[in-house]
């Protein structure tokens, strides 16, 4: 999302619609066509219910994106981000483990997994605390008025936290699509590219519908008329986002049986570290008090520890499953 800092003329809905078109339709479709042979046959060999469920989970993720934007506007970036990303990271890591029966969480390697998830949740919480301290220090004396009640805002954030991990669930439950691609001679590394167009098409329907609503409500369609570099920034955002998702899909295969579980946790932890690092580099924290920056560094340290512990847990569990 870093290129969004350089958007000058477009409103959020203009940027997000172009971003959604590229990241959820054009790029994943092109990647699937280039990397998966006999793509049409792959989809025809998968039952309609499997395709529909995968797309519906993608729609759920798209709705989570919409709720993310609403809850951030009401609660502020720090508190909203901590609640949402904490839920996304924890649920997206643990639920695939439980559903795929990777072993009990309270014994053996499961304890290592839980420890890594706990460090990750703590790191996200401390990062959110740091962000809140920064907001209070740099905000105007008037403060910012939030629309609606705090309770409704909190429910929106929790709803987003429950829905956003559906992107990972869709990849997990879309496994029959990847399996069909492998049966037709595709490498398991590239087979995952067949899943993304189905998943992200569902997400695109939700995201684009909300953008069109805002464009109509705010009368911002006219901003598309004049060509502007903002379109390039939105396209770069899409390329970076889909690039990260593509690497996650490949890494999930290389990581073994826990790829879609602990791999998701690793992605979220490193993403938050990268986001905070980019914020420091771009001067977002320059005016923040020392206490806020100390909390931020503690949060980054906890997230770094979480990545190490989850990597150890993944290796231990993969070795145990190989022995069995």
C-alpha positions as CSV (number, residue, x, y, z in Angstrom):
1,X,0.0,0.0,0.0
2,X,3.0,2.3,0.2
3,X,2.4,3.9,-3.3
4,X,-0.9,5.2,-2.0
5,X,1.2,7.9,-0.2
6,X,1.8,9.4,-3.6
7,X,-1.8,9.7,-4.7
8,X,-2.5,13.4,-5.3
9,X,-5.8,13.9,-7.2
10,X,-7.8,10.8,-6.9
11,X,-10.0,9.9,-3.9
12,X,-9.8,6.6,-2.2
13,X,-12.6,5.0,-4.2
14,X,-10.9,5.9,-7.5
15,X,-7.6,4.5,-6.4
16,X,-9.1,1.4,-4.9
17,X,-11.3,0.6,-8.0
18,X,-8.2,0.7,-10.3
19,X,-6.2,-1.2,-7.7
20,X,-8.9,-3.9,-7.5
21,X,-9.2,-4.2,-11.3
22,X,-5.5,-4.9,-11.7
23,X,-4.8,-6.9,-8.5
24,X,-8.0,-9.0,-8.5
25,X,-8.8,-9.6,-12.2
26,X,-6.1,-8.6,-14.7
27,X,-2.8,-9.7,-13.0
28,X,-4.0,-13.0,-11.5
29,X,-5.8,-13.9,-14.7
30,X,-2.6,-13.2,-16.8
31,X,-0.4,-15.1,-14.3
32,X,-2.8,-18.1,-14.3
33,X,-2.9,-18.1,-18.1
34,X,1.0,-17.9,-18.4
35,X,1.9,-20.3,-15.6
36,X,-0.8,-23.0,-15.8
37,X,-1.2,-25.0,-18.9
38,X,-4.7,-26.2,-20.0
39,X,-6.3,-23.7,-17.6
40,X,-9.7,-24.1,-19.1
41,X,-9.6,-27.8,-18.7
42,X,-8.5,-27.4,-15.1
43,X,-11.6,-25.4,-14.2
44,X,-13.9,-27.8,-16.2
45,X,-12.5,-30.8,-14.2
46,X,-13.4,-29.2,-10.9
47,X,-17.0,-29.5,-9.6
48,X,-19.1,-26.4,-9.6
49,X,-19.7,-26.4,-5.8
50,X,-15.9,-26.3,-5.2
51,X,-15.5,-23.3,-7.5
52,X,-18.5,-21.6,-5.9
53,X,-17.3,-22.1,-2.4
54,X,-13.8,-20.8,-3.3
55,X,-15.3,-17.7,-4.9
56,X,-17.7,-17.2,-1.9
57,X,-14.8,-17.2,0.5
58,X,-13.1,-14.6,-1.7
59,X,-16.3,-12.5,-1.5
60,X,-16.1,-12.8,2.3
61,X,-12.6,-11.6,2.2
62,X,-13.7,-8.7,0.0
63,X,-16.4,-7.7,2.5
64,X,-13.7,-7.9,5.2
65,X,-11.8,-5.3,3.2
66,X,-14.8,-3.0,3.1
67,X,-15.3,-3.3,6.9
68,X,-11.6,-2.7,7.3
69,X,-11.9,0.7,5.7
70,X,-15.0,1.6,7.7
71,X,-13.6,0.6,11.0
72,X,-10.3,2.4,10.5
73,X,-12.2,5.6,9.7
74,X,-14.2,5.2,12.9
75,X,-11.6,3.8,15.4
76,X,-8.4,5.3,14.0
77,X,-5.5,3.4,12.4
78,X,-3.7,2.2,15.5
79,X,-6.6,0.6,17.4
80,X,-8.4,-0.6,14.3
81,X,-5.3,-2.1,12.8
82,X,-4.4,-3.9,16.0
83,X,-7.8,-5.5,16.3
84,X,-8.1,-6.5,12.7
85,X,-4.6,-7.6,12.0
86,X,-4.5,-9.5,15.3
87,X,-7.6,-11.4,14.3
88,X,-6.4,-12.0,10.7
89,X,-3.0,-13.3,11.8
90,X,-4.3,-15.6,14.6
91,X,-7.4,-17.0,12.9
92,X,-5.7,-17.3,9.5
93,X,-2.9,-19.3,11.2
94,X,-4.9,-21.5,13.6
95,X,-8.1,-22.4,11.7
96,X,-6.3,-24.1,8.7
97,X,-4.2,-26.1,11.3
98,X,-7.3,-27.3,13.1
99,X,-9.4,-28.0,10.0
100,X,-6.5,-29.9,8.3
101,X,-5.9,-31.9,11.5
102,X,-2.2,-31.1,11.8
103,X,-2.1,-32.4,15.3
104,X,-3.2,-31.2,18.8
105,X,-2.3,-27.6,19.6
106,X,-1.6,-28.3,23.3
107,X,1.0,-30.9,23.0
108,X,4.4,-31.4,21.4
109,X,5.0,-29.2,18.3
110,X,1.5,-27.6,18.8
111,X,2.9,-25.7,21.8
112,X,5.6,-24.2,19.6
113,X,3.0,-23.1,17.2
114,X,0.8,-21.5,19.9
115,X,3.9,-19.8,21.3
116,X,4.7,-18.2,17.9
117,X,1.1,-17.1,17.5
118,X,1.1,-15.6,21.0
119,X,4.3,-13.6,20.3
120,X,2.7,-12.5,17.0
121,X,-0.5,-11.3,18.8
122,X,1.6,-9.6,21.4
123,X,3.7,-7.8,18.8
124,X,0.6,-6.6,16.9
125,X,-1.0,-5.4,20.1
126,X,2.2,-3.5,21.2
127,X,2.5,-2.0,17.7
128,X,-1.1,-0.8,17.9
129,X,-0.4,0.7,21.3
130,X,2.6,2.5,19.8
131,X,0.5,3.8,17.0
132,X,-2.2,5.0,19.4
133,X,0.5,6.9,21.4
134,X,1.7,8.5,18.2
135,X,-1.8,9.5,17.1
136,X,-2.5,11.2,20.5
137,X,0.8,13.1,20.2
138,X,0.4,14.4,16.7
139,X,-3.4,14.8,16.4
140,X,-4.9,18.3,16.5
141,X,-6.3,19.6,19.8
142,X,-9.8,19.2,18.4
143,X,-9.2,15.5,18.0
144,X,-11.2,13.6,15.5
145,X,-14.9,12.9,15.6
146,X,-15.9,9.4,14.7
147,X,-19.2,8.5,13.1
148,X,-21.5,6.4,15.1
149,X,-21.0,4.7,18.4
150,X,-17.9,3.1,19.7
151,X,-19.7,-0.2,20.1
152,X,-20.7,-0.3,16.4
153,X,-17.2,0.7,15.3
154,X,-15.8,-2.1,17.4
155,X,-18.2,-4.6,15.9
156,X,-17.1,-3.5,12.4
157,X,-13.5,-4.1,13.3
158,X,-14.2,-7.5,14.8
159,X,-16.3,-8.4,11.7
160,X,-13.4,-7.4,9.5
161,X,-11.0,-9.5,11.5
162,X,-13.2,-12.6,11.1
163,X,-13.8,-12.1,7.4
164,X,-10.3,-11.0,6.2
165,X,-8.6,-14.4,6.8
166,X,-11.1,-15.9,4.3
167,X,-8.4,-15.1,1.6
168,X,-6.3,-17.8,3.2
169,X,-9.3,-20.1,3.8
170,X,-10.1,-19.8,0.1
171,X,-6.6,-20.8,-0.9
172,X,-6.9,-23.8,1.5
173,X,-10.4,-24.9,0.4
174,X,-9.4,-24.2,-3.3
175,X,-6.9,-27.0,-3.1
176,X,-8.9,-29.2,-5.4
177,X,-8.3,-26.7,-8.2
178,X,-4.5,-26.9,-7.7
179,X,-4.8,-30.7,-7.5
180,X,-6.6,-30.8,-10.8
181,X,-3.8,-28.6,-12.3
182,X,-1.2,-31.0,-11.1
183,X,-3.1,-34.0,-12.5
184,X,-2.9,-32.2,-15.9
185,X,0.9,-32.1,-15.7
186,X,1.5,-28.7,-14.0
187,X,4.1,-28.4,-11.3
188,X,2.8,-28.1,-7.8
189,X,4.7,-24.9,-7.4
190,X,2.7,-23.2,-10.3
191,X,-0.6,-25.0,-9.7
192,X,-1.7,-22.6,-7.0
193,X,-1.9,-19.8,-9.7
194,X,-5.1,-21.5,-10.9
195,X,-6.7,-20.8,-7.5
196,X,-6.2,-17.1,-7.3
197,X,-8.4,-16.0,-10.3
198,X,-11.4,-17.8,-8.7
199,X,-10.7,-16.5,-5.2
200,X,-10.0,-12.9,-6.2
201,X,-12.9,-12.6,-8.6
202,X,-15.2,-13.1,-5.6
203,X,-13.2,-10.4,-3.7
204,X,-13.4,-8.1,-6.7
205,X,-17.2,-8.2,-6.8
206,X,-17.4,-7.0,-3.2
207,X,-14.6,-4.4,-3.5
208,X,-15.7,-2.9,-6.8
209,X,-19.4,-2.7,-5.7
210,X,-18.4,-0.6,-2.7
211,X,-16.1,1.6,-4.8
212,X,-18.9,2.2,-7.3
213,X,-21.3,3.1,-4.5
214,X,-18.7,5.7,-3.2
215,X,-18.1,7.0,-6.7
216,X,-21.8,7.6,-7.1
217,X,-22.3,9.0,-3.6
218,X,-19.3,11.4,-3.7
219,X,-19.6,12.3,-7.4
220,X,-16.0,11.4,-8.0
221,X,-16.4,9.6,-11.4
222,X,-15.2,12.8,-13.1
223,X,-11.7,12.3,-11.6
224,X,-11.2,9.4,-14.1
225,X,-11.6,11.7,-17.1
226,X,-8.1,13.3,-17.1
227,X,-5.1,10.9,-17.3
228,X,-3.0,11.2,-14.2
229,X,0.0,9.5,-12.6
230,X,-2.3,8.4,-9.8
231,X,-3.3,5.5,-12.1
232,X,0.3,4.4,-12.3
233,X,0.5,4.4,-8.5
234,X,-2.6,2.3,-8.2
235,X,-1.2,-0.2,-10.8
236,X,2.1,-0.4,-8.9
237,X,0.1,-1.1,-5.7
238,X,-1.6,-3.9,-7.5
239,X,1.6,-5.4,-8.8
240,X,3.3,-5.3,-5.4
241,X,0.2,-6.8,-3.7
242,X,-0.3,-9.6,-6.2
243,X,3.4,-10.3,-6.3
244,X,3.4,-10.8,-2.5
245,X,0.4,-13.1,-2.8
246,X,2.0,-15.1,-5.6
247,X,5.2,-15.6,-3.5
248,X,3.0,-16.7,-0.6
249,X,1.3,-19.3,-2.7
250,X,4.6,-20.7,-3.9
251,X,6.1,-20.6,-0.4
252,X,3.0,-22.4,1.0
253,X,3.9,-25.4,-1.2
254,X,7.6,-25.3,-0.2
255,X,6.9,-25.1,3.5
256,X,5.2,-28.5,3.4
257,X,2.0,-29.5,5.2
258,X,1.8,-26.4,7.4
259,X,2.4,-24.0,4.5
260,X,-1.1,-22.5,4.5
261,X,-1.1,-22.3,8.3
262,X,2.2,-21.1,9.7
263,X,3.1,-19.6,6.3
264,X,0.2,-17.3,6.7
265,X,1.3,-16.2,10.1
266,X,4.8,-15.6,8.8
267,X,3.5,-13.4,6.0
268,X,1.4,-11.3,8.4
269,X,4.2,-10.8,10.9
270,X,6.7,-9.8,8.3
271,X,4.2,-7.6,6.5
272,X,3.6,-5.6,9.7
273,X,7.3,-5.3,10.3
274,X,7.7,-4.0,6.7
275,X,4.8,-1.6,7.1
276,X,6.3,-0.1,10.3
277,X,9.8,0.1,8.8
278,X,8.4,2.0,5.8
279,X,6.6,4.3,8.2
280,X,9.9,5.0,10.0
281,X,11.7,5.5,6.7
282,X,9.1,7.9,5.3
283,X,9.1,10.1,8.5
284,X,5.7,9.1,9.8
285,X,7.2,8.7,13.3
286,X,9.4,11.8,13.3
287,X,7.1,13.9,15.5
288,X,6.1,11.0,17.8
289,X,7.3,10.9,21.4
290,X,10.2,8.6,22.4
291,X,7.8,6.4,24.3
292,X,5.8,5.6,21.2
293,X,8.9,4.8,19.2
294,X,10.2,2.5,22.0
295,X,6.9,0.7,22.0
296,X,7.2,0.3,18.2
297,X,10.6,-1.2,18.5
298,X,9.3,-3.6,21.2
299,X,6.5,-4.6,18.8
300,X,8.9,-5.2,16.0
301,X,11.1,-7.3,18.2
302,X,8.1,-9.5,19.3
303,X,7.1,-9.9,15.7
304,X,10.6,-10.9,14.7
305,X,10.7,-13.4,17.6
306,X,7.3,-14.7,16.4
307,X,8.7,-15.4,12.9
308,X,11.6,-17.3,14.3
309,X,9.4,-19.4,16.7
310,X,6.8,-20.2,13.9
311,X,9.6,-21.2,11.5
312,X,11.0,-23.6,14.2
313,X,7.5,-24.9,14.8
314,X,7.0,-25.5,11.1
315,X,10.2,-27.4,10.7
316,X,9.6,-29.5,13.8
317,X,6.0,-30.4,12.7
318,X,7.1,-31.1,9.1
319,X,9.8,-33.5,10.3
320,X,7.3,-35.2,12.6
321,X,4.9,-35.7,9.8
322,X,7.6,-37.0,7.5
323,X,8.6,-39.6,10.1
324,X,5.0,-40.8,10.4
